[in-house]
């Protein structure tokens, strides 16, 4: 009889390269793991592992099953968490990395910290946020999108049964790290601009466009000048605080508690605009507290 734990046997055995090591990790016996793998192979009708003297490795079919087993186990974990938290009020939000959004969330939480609420807020790329919303892992996604990507973006929205509600046009700004000799300057020469080295967020809209240029300049930023791409806010902030690197982000980048440089230089784009807004599932109302958070975001934008 098939058991969901056999999928776990498969995943751990493949990761460890050994049935005996997998048994030790899973606190069971090697015979139980081997028996479970055999039943799983009979279930799919194909061999999943190649047994060798120095260990085991997945067959081509085994690699396919491994991929689907990993997805199933991840979904089972999410279902378990959902059931565990069913008696508590949880609000799940995903956002592109953004110091401005982080500050707004802290403000909102401080206002309502006495409420019986539990929040989970993560950072991810636009594509990952869309997938997580479609899989019901999040309720809301705050994202920056490029106008030039509108056609492909609308296709992905339709495919995942999502909708995008724009909140504002975001002006791109150039921020110089505090270690740069021109830190705090309000203008740069084109030569100084070309010589900059940049740290950008992983898969953010600002690292996907090489058309940013200084006002009145006819030359855009060479993409090769992006020296560091990271999904870590800590790495980005520390580089900007101590190195001569620069960053292109929005005019909502803040300097609270001296975390990131505050003064920025406005940039122009080549027939492109950045739009900030939120993603939600199509024809599905947001929860009361999620709506309140969006209202807080909108009020902050009105006073920015």
C-alpha positions in Angstrom: 0.0 0.0 0.0 1.3 3.4 -1.0 2.3 5.8 1.8 3.2 9.5 1.6 6.3 8.8 3.7 7.8 6.8 0.8 8.2 10.1 -1.0 10.3 11.3 2.0 12.3 8.2 1.8 13.0 8.9 -1.9 14.0 12.5 -1.3 16.4 11.9 1.7 17.9 8.8 0.0 18.7 10.8 -3.1 20.1 13.7 -1.0 22.3 11.4 1.1 23.3 9.0 -1.7 22.7 6.1 0.6 19.7 4.2 2.0 21.5 3.6 5.3 22.3 7.3 5.8 18.7 8.2 4.9 17.5 5.7 7.5 19.7 7.4 10.1 18.3 10.9 9.2 14.7 9.6 9.3 15.1 7.6 12.5 14.0 4.4 10.9 15.7 1.2 9.6 17.4 0.7 6.3 15.1 -2.2 5.6 12.1 0.1 6.0 13.6 2.7 3.6 14.5 0.0 1.0 11.0 -1.5 1.3 9.4 1.9 0.8 11.5 2.6 -2.2 10.6 -0.7 -3.7 6.9 -0.1 -3.2 7.3 3.4 -4.8 9.1 1.9 -7.8 6.3 -0.6 -8.3 3.8 2.2 -8.0 5.4 4.3 -10.8 6.3 1.2 -12.8 10.0 2.1 -13.2 13.4 1.9 -11.4 14.1 5.0 -9.5 17.7 4.3 -8.2 20.8 2.8 -9.6 22.5 0.7 -6.9 26.2 0.9 -7.0 29.1 -0.3 -4.7 29.7 3.3 -3.4 26.1 4.3 -3.0 23.0 5.1 -5.0 22.0 7.6 -7.6 18.7 8.5 -9.3 17.8 7.2 -12.7 16.4 9.7 -15.3 12.9 8.6 -14.2 13.9 8.9 -10.6 14.9 12.5 -11.1 11.4 13.3 -12.5 9.8 11.6 -9.5 12.2 13.4 -7.1 11.1 16.8 -8.5 7.4 16.0 -8.1 7.9 14.4 -4.7 9.7 17.5 -3.4 6.8 19.6 -4.6 4.3 17.3 -2.9 6.2 17.3 0.4 6.4 21.1 0.3 2.7 21.4 -0.2 2.1 18.9 2.6 4.2 21.0 4.9 2.2 24.1 4.0 -1.1 22.3 4.5 0.2 21.1 7.9 1.1 24.7 8.9 -2.3 25.9 7.7 -4.1 23.3 9.8 -1.9 24.1 12.8 -2.6 27.8 12.6 -6.3 27.4 11.7 -7.4 28.7 15.1 -5.1 31.7 14.9 -5.3 34.7 12.6 -2.4 34.7 10.2 -1.7 37.3 7.4 0.7 36.2 4.7 2.4 38.8 2.6 5.3 38.8 0.1 7.1 41.8 -1.3 10.0 42.7 -3.5 13.0 43.7 -1.4 12.3 47.3 -0.4 13.4 49.3 2.6 10.4 51.6 2.1 7.9 48.7 2.3 9.8 47.3 5.4 9.5 50.7 7.2 5.8 50.9 6.4 5.2 47.4 7.7 7.0 48.2 11.0 4.9 51.3 11.3 1.7 49.4 10.8 2.7 46.6 13.1 3.5 49.1 15.9 0.1 50.6 15.5 -1.7 47.3 15.8 0.8 45.2 17.9 -1.9 44.5 20.6 -4.2 42.8 18.1 -4.3 39.0 18.2 -2.6 38.7 14.8 0.3 36.8 13.4 2.2 38.0 10.4 4.4 36.3 7.9 6.1 38.6 5.5 8.8 37.4 3.1 10.8 39.0 0.2 11.0 37.4 -3.2 11.1 38.2 -7.0 8.0 39.1 -8.9 7.9 35.7 -10.5 8.2 33.9 -7.2 5.5 36.1 -5.6 3.1 35.3 -8.4 3.7 31.6 -8.0 3.3 31.8 -4.2 0.0 33.7 -4.6 -1.3 31.2 -7.2 -0.4 28.3 -4.7 -2.3 30.1 -1.9 0.9 30.5 0.1 0.5 34.3 0.3 -2.5 36.6 0.3 -0.9 39.7 -1.0 2.2 40.6 -3.1 3.8 44.1 -3.2 5.9 44.5 -6.4 7.7 46.8 -8.7 7.1 46.2 -12.5 8.4 47.7 -15.7 6.0 49.2 -18.2 8.1 47.6 -21.0 7.3 44.1 -19.5 3.5 44.8 -19.5 2.6 42.2 -22.2 4.5 39.3 -20.6 3.4 40.5 -17.1 -0.3 40.5 -18.2 0.1 37.0 -19.6 1.5 35.7 -16.3 -1.3 37.4 -14.4 -3.9 35.7 -16.6 -2.2 32.3 -16.4 -2.1 32.4 -12.6 -5.5 34.0 -12.2 -4.1 37.1 -10.5 -4.7 40.8 -10.8 -2.4 43.8 -10.3 -3.6 47.0 -8.7 -1.1 49.9 -9.4 -0.6 52.3 -6.6 2.0 54.8 -8.0 4.7 55.5 -10.5 8.1 55.1 -8.9 10.8 57.5 -9.9 14.2 55.8 -10.3 17.0 57.3 -8.2 20.8 56.8 -8.1 22.2 56.3 -4.6 25.9 56.6 -3.9 27.5 54.5 -1.2 29.0 56.3 1.8 32.4 55.2 0.7 32.2 57.0 -2.6 34.1 60.2 -2.9 31.0 62.0 -4.3 28.6 60.6 -1.7 26.0 63.2 -0.9 26.4 64.9 -4.3 23.3 66.1 -6.2 24.8 65.7 -9.6 27.4 63.6 -11.4 29.3 64.0 -14.7 28.6 61.4 -17.4 32.2 60.0 -16.9 31.6 59.6 -13.2 28.3 57.9 -13.9 29.9 55.4 -16.3 32.6 54.6 -13.8 30.2 53.6 -11.0 29.9 50.0 -9.9 26.5 48.9 -8.7 24.9 46.5 -6.2 21.4 45.5 -7.2 18.7 43.3 -5.8 18.3 39.8 -7.4 15.8 40.0 -10.2 14.6 43.4 -9.3 13.3 45.7 -12.1 16.2 48.1 -11.7 18.8 45.4 -12.6 16.7 44.3 -15.6 16.9 47.7 -17.4 20.1 49.2 -18.8 18.4 52.4 -20.0 18.8 54.5 -16.9 20.7 57.7 -17.6 21.4 61.1 -16.0 19.0 63.9 -16.8 20.0 65.4 -20.2 22.4 62.6 -20.9 22.1 60.6 -24.1 24.1 57.6 -22.8 22.5 54.8 -20.7 24.2 52.8 -18.0 26.3 49.8 -19.3 24.8 46.7 -17.8 28.3 45.4 -17.1 28.6 48.0 -14.3 26.3 45.8 -12.1 29.1 44.2 -10.1 27.0 42.6 -7.3 23.5 41.1 -7.5 22.1 39.8 -4.2 18.8 38.8 -2.6 20.2 39.9 0.8 19.2 43.3 2.1 22.0 43.0 4.7 24.7 42.7 2.0 23.3 45.5 0.0 23.0 47.9 3.0 26.5 47.1 4.2 28.0 47.7 0.8 26.2 51.0 0.5 27.3 52.0 4.1 31.0 51.3 3.7 32.0 51.0 0.0 32.1 53.3 -3.1 29.4 51.2 -4.8 26.0 52.6 -5.9 22.4 51.4 -6.2 19.5 52.3 -8.5 16.2 52.1 -6.7 13.1 54.3 -6.2 12.7 57.7 -4.6 11.1 55.9 -1.6 14.4 54.5 -0.3 14.8 55.8 3.2 17.6 56.4 5.7 15.9 55.6 9.0 18.4 54.5 11.7 21.2 55.2 9.2 20.7 51.9 7.4 21.0 53.2 3.8 22.3 56.4 2.2 19.5 59.0 2.0 20.4 61.5 -0.7 19.7 60.3 -4.3 20.1 61.7 -7.8 17.0 61.4 -10.1 17.5 59.3 -13.2 15.7 59.2 -16.5 14.6 56.1 -18.5 14.4 55.3 -22.2 10.6 55.1 -22.7 10.1 53.0 -19.6 8.5 53.5 -16.2 8.4 51.6 -13.0 5.0 51.0 -11.4 4.6 50.0 -7.8 1.4 48.1 -6.8 0.1 44.9 -5.3 -0.9 41.5 -6.6 -3.9 39.5 -5.3 -5.9 36.5 -6.5 -8.4 37.3 -9.2 -12.0 37.9 -7.9 -11.0 37.2 -4.4 -11.5 39.8 -1.6 -8.6 40.6 0.7 -8.9 40.0 4.4 -9.8 43.0 6.6 -6.3 43.4 8.1 -4.6 43.0 4.7 -6.9 45.8 3.4 -5.9 47.9 6.4 -2.3 47.4 5.6 -2.9 48.4 1.9 -4.7 51.5 3.2 -1.6 52.3 5.3 0.6 52.0 2.3 -1.6 54.3 0.2 -1.7 57.0 2.9 2.1 56.8 3.1 2.4 57.3 -0.7 0.0 60.3 -0.6 2.3 62.0 1.9 5.6 60.9 0.4 
